[in-house]
Amino acid sequence: MSGGLVAFFASATLAFGGGWGAEQDAASAAKLIAAVRPKLAAIVAAKPAERAALAEALAKQDGLAAIEALKRFRNPELVEVARALLRHDDWRVQHRGLLLAEKLKDAGALPLAWELLAHAEPRLRERAAIACLMLWERKAAATVAGGKAKEALTARIAAESEFTVKQALLALERRIAGKLAPRAVAEEHLVKQDDGLLLVPFLDGMDKLAAVAPGVKLTPSGSPGGSSAEKLPVAASWNGPLLLWGNEVVPGLGLQPFANPRQDGTVFHTGQDVGGCIDGAGYYACADGIVRFVHAGSDMGTLIVVEHHRSKKELVNVVYMHGGTDVFVAVGDKVAAGQLLGTMGIGYSIENGGHFAHLHLGLYPGPFSVTHNYGYKPAAQGLDDWLDPAKALAEWIEESPSGAKR
């Protein structure tokens, strides 16, 4: 490998501000993607022995500035980029690196991901647990914790103080034990660029689908099912749907509150948007319940609805919308409070419905209804058939036994 190429990587800094949310509009995203493509194309074209050094130079120089673009590329030759991002000293870069390694199905990144289970930042610990879960395979057992992964994970779970991170670790434990099998409810659509790079296209709304991904036609899939949660005991404990629920890491986003008016006040938002830009983060059951609906392939992204027995004569449903393709439950499953349901997908992607990464959380009283799981409704119809999660869920969490509050 010529020293000139490495020097180019180290000196040609991308002229963009860094951090999460650098892709918040199509123009910014296009510029960011275009700026990083020459370096990624050079890595793909390089000899295998040369890629690690080039990836390290890219991560060191442009890791923070380029993370929102780097997460979108899928050429298998870019595994060294993912690994280099995992060795970065900024947890946000590592967070995106875990997502990239996971999407590239790079089992070789598992030891690096495992090390991050003990990181000081809880959001990174959670993402690392999910990445380890997704990348796990039998041969991997010998590559982490000196071949004693089960024992090391048991100790890690016991030491974990964050309830939600512990739930992700427990899901990983079930995966290692062969009791959990993640599944994809939709495919990740890629577009091949002129330079040979494989890109998850930036999609700002499903009305742009034909322009950014010609020929791609979505086929909605998923059917309701499961028995009524009325047969379950009353849910005694409630928790938030996300790690650090209510503590957003990217300020100033367009996260809509419940009842937010749209289209000149003619429609209302039926839920609360949370978790802005936490691509790949998990979302979790808010209480014991039964999965009644799993649906994918529309502008809602992946939709999961869980029905709960709220009180002796009351049922409620929690709607999780704009998830990614990976889910860990199926229709009819009984779930426990805090159980990992799925992950938020790549921001502005076909898989999440063409939105920045976030979770739309809806809450409605009464029994599950397949026609009652949507993000907006006509303002003239009112919102009496919906609850404000910011108020109702917060109250239920507060009412939970003190030892079970999340």
N, C-alpha and C positions, 0 to 999 in steps of 0.2 A: 504494500500500500504506500502510495506516495505521501510524503510529509505535507505536500502542498494541499492535498484534499483535507487532511485533518486540520491543518491550519485554517482552511476556508471555513470549515464547520465551526471552529472555535472563534473566528473573528466576525463572521457575517451574522451579526445579531439581528433577530427579527425586530422590526420597529413597531412593536405593539405593547400596550400595557398588559400586565399579567393579571393573574387571579381568576377566580371563578366568575362565570357570567360574561366573559369577553365575547360571547357569540350572541348577544341579546337581540340583534337584528340581522337581517339577511345580508346587508352590505358589509357589516363588520365580519360576519362569518365567512363570506366569500373572500375577503382580503386576507383573513387569517389562514384559511385553507390554502389559498394560492401562495402565500408567503412560505409556508412550510413544505410544500410539495417538492421543490427541487432537492432539498436535503433528504427527504424520505425516498425519493426516486433514486438518489445516489446510493443510499444504503441498500435498497433492493437490488440495484445493479452491481454492487460491489461483490467481491469474492467472499464466501462465508467467513473466512478467517479475518477479514477486514471489518466486518460489520460491528463487532463489539466496541471497537475504539471509536468508530464514527458515531455510534449510538451514545456513548458516554459523552462525547464532545457536544452532541446535540442536546442531551439532557442537561448538562452543566450550563450551557450557554443560553438555551431557549426553553428549558423545561417549564418554567412558570408562565412565560409569555405564550407558549404554544400548546398548553395542555388541552384546551378546548378543541383544537384541531387534531392533535395527535390521537385523541381517543376515538376518532372517526375512521381511521384507516385499518384495513384488515389483511394486508399482504402477510403471509406467513413468515416472510423474511424479516419482518419487523419485530420479532420476539425479543431481539436484543434491545430495541428501544424501550419496550415495556419493562424489561429487567433493569435498564439504566434508570428509568423513572422511579423504580422502587428503591433505588439507592440514593435518590435525591434527599436533600435535607429539609425540604418543605413538605409538610404532611398533605397538603392539597395536591401537590404533584404526585406524591405516592398514591393518593386516593385514586386519581385518574389512571395511574400506572397499573394498579390492581384491576381496574375495569378493563383496560386494554389487554392485559395478560389473560384475563378471563375470556374475553371475546375471541382472542387468538387461540384459545384452548391450549395454552402453553403450560403443560404440567411441570416443565423445568423451572418455572417461576415459583413453584410451591414452597420451597425452602425460604425464599425471600419473603413471601406472603406470610408464612408461619411466624417469622421473626417479628412481624408487625402486630401480632396478636397482643403483645405486651407494650405497645406504644402508649405514650402519655395522652394522646388525643383520642377520645372515645369514638369519634366518627371514623377514624382510621382503623381502630380496632374492630369496629363492626364490619367495615368494608373488607378487611382482611379475613375475618371469619367467613363471610359469604364467598369471597374468592377461593379460600381453601376448600370450602364445601363444593363449589362448582368445579374445581380443578382436581378434586380428590380421585385417586385410583389406587388399586391394591399395591402396585409397585411403588407408589409414593411413600408408603409407610416407612420404608427404609431410608428415605431422604430427609426426614425431619425428626428432630428430638432424639437423635441417636437410635432410631428405630423403635422408640417408646412413645409414639404419638398419643396413644390412649391415656397413658399415665400422665404425660405432660399436659394434655388437654384437661384432664380431671383437676389437676392443680390450678390450671389457668381459670377454670370455671369457678373454683372455690375462692380465688383471689379477686374475681371481677366484681366491682362495686356498682356498675351501671346495670340496671335491670334489663334494658333493651339489648345491650351488648351481650349480656349473659344469655339471653334468648337466642341470639345468633350463634353463640358458642354451643349451646345445647343442640341447635339444629345441626351444626357441624359434627357434634358427637353422634347424633343419630345417623348422619351420613356415613361416618367411619364404621359404625356398627352395622351398616347395611339396612337400616330401618327408614331411610329417607332417600328418595330418588327425585331430584329436580327434573322438571320437564319444560319444554318450550311449547307455548301455546300458539306461536306464530313464528315465521322465519324472519331473519334479519335481511332486509333487502339491500344489495350493494350495487353500486354503479362503477363500471370500469372507466378510468380516466384515460386520456390520450397517452399519458406517460406510463400506463400500465398499473397505476395505483388503484386499489380497490377502496372505495369510499362509501361510508354510510351518508347518503346525501342529506344536506341541511334542508329541512322541511318546516316551513313556517305556515302551518295550516294545510289541511287536506286538499283545499282548492288548488294548491300548487303542485300536487302529486304528479300530474302528467308532465309538468315542465322539468322537475328535478329527477324524476325516475320514469322515463318514457317506457311504456309497455307494462309497467307494474299495475296490476289490478288486485285489489284486496278482496278477500273472500271472508266475510264475517263468520265466526265459528263459536260454538258454545251453546249449551242448553241448560235450563234450570233443572233443579232436582233436589233431592234430600228431603228428609222428614222435617216436620215443624219443630222449632226449638222449644215449643210449649212442653214437649216431653222431657226436656232437660230440667235439672234443678235450676232455681233462680240464680242468675249470675251474681256472685257475692263480691267480686273484685273487678275493677275497671282500670284501664291504663291508656295512655296516649298511643297513637298509631305509629309514631316515629321516635327515634332516638332524639332526645332534647327537644321534644315537641314544643313549638312556640318560640324557640330560640333560633331564628334564621341566620344563616352565615353570610348571605348576600343581601345587604340592605337595598331598598329602593326598587325591588321587583314588583311586577304587577300581580301579586298574590291577592286574589279576590276574597273578600269576606263573605259570609253568608248574607243572602238577600241583596247582593250588589246588583244595581240596575244596569242593564245593557240595552243597546239598540234604542237609544232615546227613551229609556225607561219602560219599554214595552215587554221586556223579559227580566226575570230575576235569576240570580245564581243560587242554586239549591244547596250548595255546600260551602265548605271552607277550604281554601287552597293552602297547603303547608309544604315545607321541605324544599324550597326553591333551590335548584341547581345541584342538589345532592344526587347526581346521577349514580345509579346502581345501589343506592341505599335500600335497606329492607323496609317493608311495612308489615305491621303486626296486628294480630287480632286484639281488639279492644276489651274483650271479655270472653268467657266461655261461650261457645255457640256452635252453629252448624253452617257450613258453606252451602249456600243455596244457588249460587250462580257464578260461573267463570266464563268470560266472553272476551274475544279478541278480534282484531281486524277491522276496526272502525276509528273514527276520530276520538273515541273514548280511550284508545289504547287498550291495555288489558284491564278488564273490569272484574272485580271480585265483590260479591255481596255475602255478608255473614249475618245470619239471623240470631238474635239473642233473646233469652227469657229474662226480661228486665225486672219484673215483679210478678206477684201471684197471678195477676190478670192482664199483664202487659208484655207484648212483644215489641222489639225494636230491631231495625236493620241498619247495619253500617255498610256504606258504599265506598269502595276504594277504586278510584278511577285514574287513568293515565299511567298505569304501571307498564313495565317492560314485558318482554316475552317470557321471562323465567318465573315460574310459580312453583310452590312447594305443597300445594293442597289440591284437592279435587272436589267436585260437587258431591255432597253427601258426607264429607268428612266432619267429624266432631273436632273442634279445635279448642285449645285452652287459652286462657288469657295470656297475651304476650307472645303467642306462637307465631313464628315467621310464616307469612303468607306468600309473599312475592317480593320482587325488587322493582324499583323505579328504573326505567330504561334510559337510553342515551337521549340527552336533550335534543329537541327539534328533530325528531326522527319519525320514520313511518311507524315504528313499533309503539310509540307512546301517543300517537295521534297528531303529531306535528306541533307539539308545545315545548316550551322549556321544561326541563325536568322538574316535576312537582307532583304532589299527590292531591287530588280532589277528594275531600272527605265529606261524604253525605250521611245524613242520619234521619231516618223516618220511622214514625211509630206504626204499630200494627203488624200484621203478618206480612211475610214476603210477597211481593207482587212483581212479576217479570216486566210489567209495563211501568214500573215506578222507579226506574234506576237511570236517571239522566242528570245532566248538569245544569239545565236551564228549564224554565217553564214560563208561560205567559203571565205577565204581572197581573192581568185582570182576574186570574184564577186564584191569586193569593198564595200564601205559603203555609197555610194551616196544616197541611199534610207533610210538612218537613220540620225538623228541629235544627236549631243553631248549635253545631258541634262545639263552638267556642264557649257556649254557656252550659248546655246540657251535659256534654261529656265531662267538662271540668267539674260540674256539680257531682256527677256520679263517681268520679275519681276521688273527690273530697269525701264522699260518703263511704268509700271503701274502708275496710278495717285498716287501722294505722299501720299494721305490719305489712299490708299488701299494697299500699299506695305506691304509685309509680312516678 
